[in-house]
Amino acid sequence: MTNTQVTLVQLDNYGPWTVTPTPRREVDLQTLQSRLYADLSQAFGMRDGYVFFTRFDNMLAVTNGLDLEDHARIQESIRNRYPVTVSLSIGTGASPAKGLVDATAALQDQGSAQDAERTEALLGQPIEESERTDEDVQIAHFDVVDATGKYTDELDAFSSFIHIEQGYAELMKYMHDAHDSLSFFVGGDNIIAVCPALTEADYADAIDHVREAAGVDLRVGVGHGVSPHDAGMGAKHALEDAREEQSAVEILAGR
């Protein structure tokens, strides 16, 4: 059984800040968001976690192994380097989606995302070290079969982007609705999904659904581990095996 620790990262009072005292230039906001994501990715990554940007003012991190002190240090780093602060809410459970629901509800109970009085909330309880196992995190790394040959080298860049995004949208919705998984586009033709304890047949069904709904062929490598880093590296190795073997699904224990 998996036991995923998910942290919701939400910028405090960000919407009002973007128009105070007057609307800020979009290029400046995009630059701030991208730099903030990069710094958060590094901060969580140094502690063997993963963070995904979603809407940028809301980001999702997989944080097995990070305690409350680690989270507080990340908040302090952002406060010292940016004109905005972040609230962090931790949820845990066998289902990543359920963990996120709990984390979201706890933060919403503290006040609106646009409440100036809600600043740097730090909520939830991490998984105790004594309760962690090598099966806690399951990560699936999907990519598009022959994306370069089918799209990059054949279509204009935006048409290629549309095809990849349609495949991602179908996979993201299917994995969430059918399997309580959280899936994220991470660039190129790559999608990373944080999953409960799924089987090879579950992943094969997801691939079949995307092929039928969006006409996009996927393959996937799956890894398990005590941390997101361990599970993610296992998934990368499994994906390389899938490419070499020309198989649709490969599952490997974390390395």
Secondary structure, DSSP 8 states (H G I E B T S, - for coil): ---EEEEEEEETTHHHHHTSSS---HHHHHHHHHHHHHHHHHHHHTTT-EEE-TTSSEEEEE-TT--HHHHHHHHHHHHHHSSS-EEEEEEEESSHHHHHHHHHHHHHHT--TT-TT--S-EES----GGG--TTSEEEEEEEETTHIIIIITTS-HHHHHHHHHHHHHHHHHHHHHHH--EEEE-STTEEEEEESS--HHHHHHHHHHHHHHH---EEEEEEEESSHHHHHHHHHHHHHHHHHHT-SEEEEE--
